[in-house]
Amino acid sequence: MPDKGFKNDMKTLPIICSYCPWNGLFKDYEEHLKVKHPNPICEFCGERFNSTTRLDEHKQKECTKITVPCPLKEFGCSEP
């Protein structure tokens, strides 16, 4: 379990947003995410999620609207 000093040090770490050019302190990142990137949406099917982790999981395992290139394309397959 992190001690109080470690938690305070974490708050002052610089961080860059994974979704936009924003950069700031770790202590401000959660608020930035809430305001600028609330409830991520799947760009393929439009479903909303409560976290980017859940969205990534959906895109990897569940989304039926996502398209991926055919692994046999280089061998002449013309299917999308």
Long-range contacts (C-beta under 8 A, 24 or more apart in sequence): 18-52
